Amino acid sequence: MGMPFELNTMIVTKGREERVMENLFRLEKNGYRLYPIDIPLEVKKTIDGVTSGTAQIKKVEWTEEKTIITYQLISLYSTD
């Protein structure tokens, strides 16, 4: 039996991100997702929304059919 997963090239928060430290955030997504680590990615609130910033993913965890990413915001374009 296979394990379904998605390859993601942007971070879509849907407003569910949690601040861990000053520029470090944690986001939990349903399903197994694969993200590039230490490469700048766009951060958006919705998939069709405006880019609100750029971040680098520092850690990816897969557990109980969820993906938890920890990312560092490196630039902010908008506070929306």
MMTF fields as JSON, N, C-alpha, C and O atoms, coordinates in Angstrom:
{
  "mmtfVersion": "1.0.0",
  "mmtfProducer": "UNKNOWN",
  "numBonds": 319,
  "numAtoms": 320,
  "numGroups": 80,
  "numChains": 1,
  "numModels": 1,
  "chainsPerModel": [1],
  "groupsPerChain": [80],
  "chainIdList": ["A"],
  "bondAtomList": [4, 2, 8, 6, 12, 10, 16, 14, 20, 18, 24, 22, 28, 26, 32, 30, 36, 34, 40, 38, 44, 42, 48, 46, 52, 50, 56, 54, 60, 58, 64, 62, 68, 66, 72, 70, 76, 74, 80, 78, 84, 82, 88, 86, 92, 90, 96, 94, 100, 98, 104, 102, 108, 106, 112, 110, 116, 114, 120, 118, 124, 122, 128, 126, 132, 130, 136, 134, 140, 138, 144, 142, 148, 146, 152, 150, 156, 154, 160, 158, 164, 162, 168, 166, 172, 170, 176, 174, 180, 178, 184, 182, 188, 186, 192, 190, 196, 194, 200, 198, 204, 202, 208, 206, 212, 210, 216, 214, 220, 218, 224, 222, 228, 226, 232, 230, 236, 234, 240, 238, 244, 242, 248, 246, 252, 250, 256, 254, 260, 258, 264, 262, 268, 266, 272, 270, 276, 274, 280, 278, 284, 282, 288, 286, 292, 290, 296, 294, 300, 298, 304, 302, 308, 306, 312, 310, 316, 314],
  "bondOrderList": [1, 1, 1, 1, 1, 1, 1, 1, 1, 1, 1, 1, 1, 1, 1, 1, 1, 1, 1, 1, 1, 1, 1, 1, 1, 1, 1, 1, 1, 1, 1, 1, 1, 1, 1, 1, 1, 1, 1, 1, 1, 1, 1, 1, 1, 1, 1, 1, 1, 1, 1, 1, 1, 1, 1, 1, 1, 1, 1, 1, 1, 1, 1, 1, 1, 1, 1, 1, 1, 1, 1, 1, 1, 1, 1, 1, 1, 1, 1],
  "groupList": [{"groupName": "MET", "atomNameList": ["N", "CA", "C", "O"], "elementList": ["N", "C", "C", "O"], "formalChargeList": [0, 0, 0, 0], "bondAtomList": [1, 0, 2, 1, 3, 2], "bondOrderList": [1, 1, 2], "singleLetterCode": "M", "chemCompType": "L-PEPTIDE LINKING"}, {"groupName": "GLY", "atomNameList": ["N", "CA", "C", "O"], "elementList": ["N", "C", "C", "O"], "formalChargeList": [0, 0, 0, 0], "bondAtomList": [1, 0, 2, 1, 3, 2], "bondOrderList": [1, 1, 2], "singleLetterCode": "G", "chemCompType": "PEPTIDE LINKING"}, {"groupName": "PRO", "atomNameList": ["N", "CA", "C", "O"], "elementList": ["N", "C", "C", "O"], "formalChargeList": [0, 0, 0, 0], "bondAtomList": [1, 0, 2, 1, 3, 2], "bondOrderList": [1, 1, 2], "singleLetterCode": "P", "chemCompType": "L-PEPTIDE LINKING"}, {"groupName": "PHE", "atomNameList": ["N", "CA", "C", "O"], "elementList": ["N", "C", "C", "O"], "formalChargeList": [0, 0, 0, 0], "bondAtomList": [1, 0, 2, 1, 3, 2], "bondOrderList": [1, 1, 2], "singleLetterCode": "F", "chemCompType": "L-PEPTIDE LINKING"}, {"groupName": "GLU", "atomNameList": ["N", "CA", "C", "O"], "elementList": ["N", "C", "C", "O"], "formalChargeList": [0, 0, 0, 0], "bondAtomList": [1, 0, 2, 1, 3, 2], "bondOrderList": [1, 1, 2], "singleLetterCode": "E", "chemCompType": "L-PEPTIDE LINKING"}, {"groupName": "LEU", "atomNameList": ["N", "CA", "C", "O"], "elementList": ["N", "C", "C", "O"], "formalChargeList": [0, 0, 0, 0], "bondAtomList": [1, 0, 2, 1, 3, 2], "bondOrderList": [1, 1, 2], "singleLetterCode": "L", "chemCompType": "L-PEPTIDE LINKING"}, {"groupName": "ASN", "atomNameList": ["N", "CA", "C", "O"], "elementList": ["N", "C", "C", "O"], "formalChargeList": [0, 0, 0, 0], "bondAtomList": [1, 0, 2, 1, 3, 2], "bondOrderList": [1, 1, 2], "singleLetterCode": "N", "chemCompType": "L-PEPTIDE LINKING"}, {"groupName": "THR", "atomNameList": ["N", "CA", "C", "O"], "elementList": ["N", "C", "C", "O"], "formalChargeList": [0, 0, 0, 0], "bondAtomList": [1, 0, 2, 1, 3, 2], "bondOrderList": [1, 1, 2], "singleLetterCode": "T", "chemCompType": "L-PEPTIDE LINKING"}, {"groupName": "ILE", "atomNameList": ["N", "CA", "C", "O"], "elementList": ["N", "C", "C", "O"], "formalChargeList": [0, 0, 0, 0], "bondAtomList": [1, 0, 2, 1, 3, 2], "bondOrderList": [1, 1, 2], "singleLetterCode": "I", "chemCompType": "L-PEPTIDE LINKING"}, {"groupName": "VAL", "atomNameList": ["N", "CA", "C", "O"], "elementList": ["N", "C", "C", "O"], "formalChargeList": [0, 0, 0, 0], "bondAtomList": [1, 0, 2, 1, 3, 2], "bondOrderList": [1, 1, 2], "singleLetterCode": "V", "chemCompType": "L-PEPTIDE LINKING"}, {"groupName": "LYS", "atomNameList": ["N", "CA", "C", "O"], "elementList": ["N", "C", "C", "O"], "formalChargeList": [0, 0, 0, 0], "bondAtomList": [1, 0, 2, 1, 3, 2], "bondOrderList": [1, 1, 2], "singleLetterCode": "K", "chemCompType": "L-PEPTIDE LINKING"}, {"groupName": "ARG", "atomNameList": ["N", "CA", "C", "O"], "elementList": ["N", "C", "C", "O"], "formalChargeList": [0, 0, 0, 0], "bondAtomList": [1, 0, 2, 1, 3, 2], "bondOrderList": [1, 1, 2], "singleLetterCode": "R", "chemCompType": "L-PEPTIDE LINKING"}, {"groupName": "TYR", "atomNameList": ["N", "CA", "C", "O"], "elementList": ["N", "C", "C", "O"], "formalChargeList": [0, 0, 0, 0], "bondAtomList": [1, 0, 2, 1, 3, 2], "bondOrderList": [1, 1, 2], "singleLetterCode": "Y", "chemCompType": "L-PEPTIDE LINKING"}, {"groupName": "ASP", "atomNameList": ["N", "CA", "C", "O"], "elementList": ["N", "C", "C", "O"], "formalChargeList": [0, 0, 0, 0], "bondAtomList": [1, 0, 2, 1, 3, 2], "bondOrderList": [1, 1, 2], "singleLetterCode": "D", "chemCompType": "L-PEPTIDE LINKING"}, {"groupName": "SER", "atomNameList": ["N", "CA", "C", "O"], "elementList": ["N", "C", "C", "O"], "formalChargeList": [0, 0, 0, 0], "bondAtomList": [1, 0, 2, 1, 3, 2], "bondOrderList": [1, 1, 2], "singleLetterCode": "S", "chemCompType": "L-PEPTIDE LINKING"}, {"groupName": "ALA", "atomNameList": ["N", "CA", "C", "O"], "elementList": ["N", "C", "C", "O"], "formalChargeList": [0, 0, 0, 0], "bondAtomList": [1, 0, 2, 1, 3, 2], "bondOrderList": [1, 1, 2], "singleLetterCode": "A", "chemCompType": "L-PEPTIDE LINKING"}, {"groupName": "GLN", "atomNameList": ["N", "CA", "C", "O"], "elementList": ["N", "C", "C", "O"], "formalChargeList": [0, 0, 0, 0], "bondAtomList": [1, 0, 2, 1, 3, 2], "bondOrderList": [1, 1, 2], "singleLetterCode": "Q", "chemCompType": "L-PEPTIDE LINKING"}, {"groupName": "TRP", "atomNameList": ["N", "CA", "C", "O"], "elementList": ["N", "C", "C", "O"], "formalChargeList": [0, 0, 0, 0], "bondAtomList": [1, 0, 2, 1, 3, 2], "bondOrderList": [1, 1, 2], "singleLetterCode": "W", "chemCompType": "L-PEPTIDE LINKING"}],
  "groupTypeList": [0, 1, 0, 2, 3, 4, 5, 6, 7, 0, 8, 9, 7, 10, 1, 11, 4, 4, 11, 9, 0, 4, 6, 5, 3, 11, 5, 4, 10, 6, 1, 12, 11, 5, 12, 2, 8, 13, 8, 2, 5, 4, 9, 10, 10, 7, 8, 13, 1, 9, 7, 14, 1, 7, 15, 16, 8, 10, 10, 9, 4, 17, 7, 4, 4, 10, 7, 8, 8, 7, 12, 16, 5, 8, 14, 5, 12, 14, 7, 13],
  "groupIdList": [1, 2, 3, 4, 5, 6, 7, 8, 9, 10, 11, 12, 13, 14, 15, 16, 17, 18, 19, 20, 21, 22, 23, 24, 25, 26, 27, 28, 29, 30, 31, 32, 33, 34, 35, 36, 37, 38, 39, 40, 41, 42, 43, 44, 45, 46, 47, 48, 49, 50, 51, 52, 53, 54, 55, 56, 57, 58, 59, 60, 61, 62, 63, 64, 65, 66, 67, 68, 69, 70, 71, 72, 73, 74, 75, 76, 77, 78, 79, 80],
  "secStructList": [7, 7, 7, 7, 3, 3, 3, 7, 1, 3, 3, 3, 7, 6, 6, 7, 7, 3, 3, 7, 1, 1, 1, 3, 3, 3, 3, 3, 3, 3, 1, 3, 3, 3, 7, 7, 1, 1, 1, 7, 3, 3, 3, 3, 1, 1, 6, 6, 1, 7, 3, 3, 3, 3, 3, 3, 3, 3, 3, 3, 3, 3, 3, 6, 6, 3, 3, 3, 3, 3, 3, 3, 3, 3, 3, 3, 1, 7, 7, 7],
  "xCoordList": [0.848, 0.0, 0.892, 1.85, 0.576, 1.369, 0.957, -0.088, 1.8, 1.53, 1.337, 2.303, 0.118, -0.087, 0.565, 0.508, 1.183, 1.736, 1.738, 1.629, 1.865, 1.915, 3.302, 3.975, 3.723, 4.941, 4.512, 3.85, 4.879, 4.475, 5.664, 6.762, 5.441, 6.506, 6.188, 6.881, 5.152, 4.836, 4.19, 3.721, 4.169, 3.561, 2.226, 2.183, 1.141, -0.203, -0.695, -0.907, -0.879, -1.148, -2.617, -2.952, -3.495, -4.923, -5.146, -6.17, -4.173, -4.284, -4.079, -4.395, -3.556, -3.41, -1.987, -1.701, -1.1, 0.286, 0.358, -0.439, 1.317, 1.547, 2.972, 3.918, 3.117, 4.446, 5.154, 4.612, 6.37, 7.182, 8.155, 8.301, 8.803, 9.715, 9.518, 8.567, 10.39, 10.226, 9.877, 8.813, 10.737, 10.489, 10.319, 10.433, 10.052, 9.911, 8.45, 7.844, 7.899, 6.491, 6.343, 7.216, 5.214, 4.871, 3.519, 2.61, 3.379, 2.133, 1.851, 2.717, 0.633, 0.214, -0.754, -1.732, -0.476, -1.309, -1.784, -1.058, -2.987, -3.5, -2.816, -2.51, -2.576, -1.934, -0.421, 0.147, 0.213, 1.669, 2.091, 1.632, 2.967, 3.419, 4.94, 5.56, 5.517, 6.955, 7.271, 6.698, 8.178, 8.584, 10.102, 10.813, 10.609, 12.057, 12.518, 11.845, 13.645, 14.175, 15.298, 16.099, 15.333, 16.376, 16.417, 17.473, 15.291, 15.163, 14.038, 12.974, 14.232, 13.165, 11.885, 11.924, 10.758, 9.449, 8.487, 8.625, 7.513, 6.481, 5.575, 5.301, 5.114, 4.135, 2.858, 2.869, 1.75, 0.447, -0.585, -0.454, -1.604, -2.694, -3.62, -4.09, -3.884, -4.671, -3.895, -3.017, -4.214, -3.456, -3.542, -2.586, -4.66, -4.822, -4.559, -4.721, -4.158, -3.95, -2.629, -1.813, -2.452, -1.232, -0.116, -0.364, 1.092, 2.244, 2.471, 2.614, 2.504, 2.679, 4.119, 4.472, 4.946, 6.335, 7.102, 6.61, 8.327, 9.2, 9.723, 10.042, 9.809, 10.265, 11.128, 11.096, 11.901, 12.662, 12.19, 12.118, 11.872, 11.465, 12.7, 13.683, 12.639, 13.757, 13.544, 14.504, 12.269, 11.997, 10.665, 9.695, 10.624, 9.4, 9.21, 10.12, 8.004, 7.682, 6.43, 5.459, 6.455, 5.27, 4.838, 5.634, 3.564, 3.045, 1.528, 0.862, 0.989, -0.454, -1.215, -2.195, -0.752, -1.355, -1.415, -2.334, -0.42, -0.297, 1.15, 2.07, 1.33, 2.655, 2.773, 1.895, 3.843, 4.109, 5.393, 6.443, 5.294, 6.49, 6.84, 5.966, 8.123, 8.634, 9.396, 10.324, 8.994, 9.637, 10.03, 9.429, 11.065, 11.578, 11.196, 11.548, 10.48, 10.107, 11.339, 11.938, 11.724, 12.923, 12.585, 13.42, 11.373, 10.919, 9.395, 8.725, 8.864, 7.42, 7.011, 7.552, 6.043, 5.567, 4.324, 4.123, 3.478, 2.207, 1.836, 2.251, 1.061, 0.631, -0.742, -1.25, -1.363, -2.696, -2.613, -3.634],
  "yCoordList": [-1.18, 0.0, 1.24, 1.323, 2.188, 3.405, 4.479, 4.392, 5.486, 6.617, 7.844, 8.307, 8.388, 9.569, 10.81, 11.021, 11.621, 12.882, 13.914, 13.574, 15.186, 16.304, 16.923, 16.9, 17.475, 18.259, 19.721, 20.135, 20.505, 21.909, 22.815, 22.56, 23.889, 24.838, 26.241, 27.198, 26.364, 27.617, 27.26, 26.138, 28.214, 28.002, 28.732, 29.957, 27.987, 28.561, 28.381, 27.254, 29.487, 29.417, 29.331, 28.742, 29.898, 29.996, 30.591, 30.343, 31.376, 32.041, 31.128, 31.518, 29.914, 28.948, 28.819, 27.919, 29.697, 29.636, 30.068, 30.887, 29.513, 29.874, 30.418, 29.809, 31.552, 32.131, 31.352, 31.182, 30.881, 30.158, 31.127, 31.137, 31.928, 32.97, 34.161, 34.182, 35.136, 36.379, 36.162, 36.595, 35.509, 35.267, 33.782, 33.387, 32.97, 31.533, 31.144, 31.502, 30.404, 30.027, 28.522, 27.847, 28.012, 26.591, 26.501, 27.269, 25.563, 25.384, 23.9, 23.132, 23.499, 22.107, 21.979, 22.721, 21.032, 20.793, 19.342, 18.461, 19.087, 17.726, 17.003, 17.609, 15.721, 14.907, 15.011, 15.814, 14.183, 14.177, 15.093, 14.937, 16.048, 17.024, 17.109, 16.991, 17.31, 17.432, 18.869, 19.388, 19.511, 20.891, 20.947, 20.188, 21.836, 22.036, 22.76, 23.674, 22.357, 22.948, 23.932, 23.689, 25.06, 26.084, 26.749, 27.213, 26.799, 27.497, 28.52, 28.166, 29.772, 30.771, 30.373, 30.028, 30.426, 30.101, 31.256, 31.973, 31.43, 32.433, 31.998, 30.81, 32.975, 32.728, 33.451, 34.649, 32.698, 33.259, 32.824, 31.766, 33.642, 33.266, 32.259, 31.315, 32.462, 31.519, 31.215, 31.981, 30.114, 29.688, 30.707, 30.858, 31.402, 32.394, 33.812, 34.766, 33.957, 35.274, 35.907, 35.321, 37.11, 37.88, 37.339, 36.945, 37.322, 36.886, 37.878, 39.078, 37.365, 38.247, 38.282, 39.129, 37.376, 37.369, 36.194, 35.455, 36.052, 34.958, 34.279, 34.939, 32.953, 32.195, 31.022, 30.597, 30.51, 29.28, 28.252, 28.537, 27.068, 25.991, 25.413, 25.089, 25.286, 24.779, 23.336, 22.608, 22.927, 21.579, 21.088, 21.844, 19.819, 19.171, 17.902, 17.08, 17.748, 16.551, 15.909, 16.598, 14.584, 13.83, 12.982, 12.224, 13.111, 12.299, 12.217, 13.223, 11.043, 10.82, 11.49, 12.199, 11.258, 11.808, 13.332, 13.923, 13.962, 15.412, 15.782, 15.002, 16.976, 17.528, 18.783, 19.645, 18.888, 20.082, 20.7, 20.057, 21.965, 22.653, 23.79, 24.443, 23.999, 25.143, 25.971, 25.484, 27.238, 28.086, 29.43, 29.923, 30.009, 31.307, 32.337, 32.197, 33.366, 34.456, 35.313, 35.832, 35.463, 36.24, 37.609, 38.514, 37.77, 39.095, 39.134, 38.123, 40.312, 40.51, 41.612, 42.717, 41.304, 42.281, 43.007, 44.185, 42.283, 42.835, 42.191, 41.066, 42.886, 42.321, 41.682, 41.209, 41.649, 41.044, 39.544, 38.872],
  "zCoordList": [0.0, 0.0, 0.0, 0.768, -0.852, -0.976, 0.015, 0.66, 0.116, 0.991, 0.105, -0.5, 0.007, -0.836, -0.221, 0.99, -1.077, -0.589, -1.708, -2.886, -1.317, -2.253, -2.214, -1.184, -3.341, -3.406, -3.458, -4.409, -2.453, -2.359, -2.599, -2.102, -3.373, -3.682, -3.173, -3.517, -2.361, -1.682, -0.347, -0.156, 0.565, 1.871, 1.882, 1.763, 2.023, 2.091, 3.522, 3.969, 4.242, 5.683, 6.059, 7.086, 5.259, 5.582, 6.973, 7.61, 7.432, 8.729, 9.923, 11.047, 9.715, 10.806, 11.332, 12.122, 10.91, 11.387, 12.844, 13.299, 13.567, 14.969, 15.089, 14.589, 15.745, 15.945, 17.056, 18.148, 16.768, 17.743, 18.417, 19.639, 17.604, 18.067, 17.138, 16.356, 17.212, 16.459, 14.985, 14.544, 14.221, 12.794, 12.472, 11.312, 13.468, 13.296, 13.52, 14.53, 12.557, 12.605, 12.447, 11.903, 12.937, 12.847, 12.166, 12.481, 11.231, 10.499, 10.354, 9.935, 10.703, 10.587, 9.417, 9.328, 8.517, 7.338, 7.356, 7.817, 6.86, 6.751, 5.607, 4.58, 5.776, 4.751, 4.798, 5.539, 3.992, 3.906, 2.765, 1.634, 3.066, 2.085, 2.118, 3.175, 0.966, 0.84, 0.438, -0.52, 1.166, 0.915, 0.765, 1.424, -0.093, -0.14, 1.124, 1.601, 1.654, 2.892, 2.539, 1.637, 3.283, 3.148, 1.773, 1.341, 1.091, -0.19, -0.031, 0.478, -0.445, -0.299, -1.044, -2.225, -0.339, -0.893, -0.626, 0.365, -1.517, -1.305, -0.157, 0.015, 0.628, 1.687, 1.286, 1.003, 1.266, 0.91, 1.941, 2.556, 2.124, 3.027, 2.343, 2.978, 1.038, 0.239, -1.031, -1.427, -1.66, -2.843, -3.981, -4.74, -4.109, -5.166, -4.681, -5.441, -3.436, -2.845, -3.237, -3.947, -2.755, -2.998, -2.1, -0.96, -2.612, -1.819, -0.687, -0.92, 0.544, 1.704, 2.199, 3.019, 1.712, 2.146, 1.56, 0.707, 2.053, 1.647, 2.903, 3.891, 2.856, 4.017, 3.578, 2.423, 4.534, 4.32, 5.337, 6.532, 4.862, 5.755, 6.416, 5.75, 7.727, 8.512, 8.965, 9.216, 9.069, 9.575, 9.013, 8.947, 8.61, 8.143, 8.959, 9.071, 9.536, 10.311, 9.737, 9.423, 9.599, 9.193, 10.372, 10.927, 10.759, 11.85, 11.774, 11.529, 11.982, 12.048, 10.907, 11.134, 9.673, 8.465, 8.451, 7.885, 9.084, 9.086, 8.794, 9.041, 8.269, 8.043, 8.883, 8.848, 9.629, 10.441, 9.914, 9.885, 9.496, 9.023, 9.982, 10.552, 10.138, 10.885, 9.871, 9.224, 9.735, 8.737, 9.321, 10.276, 8.712, 9.128, 8.078, 6.907, 8.495, 7.596, 7.348, 8.29, 6.069, 5.758, 5.169, 5.191, 4.643, 4.22, 4.269, 4.052, 4.555, 4.68, 3.722, 3.764, 2.847, 1.858, 2.347, 2.05, 3.112, 3.559, 4.875, 5.155, 5.683, 6.965, 6.883, 7.899, 5.705, 5.525, 5.482, 5.337]
}
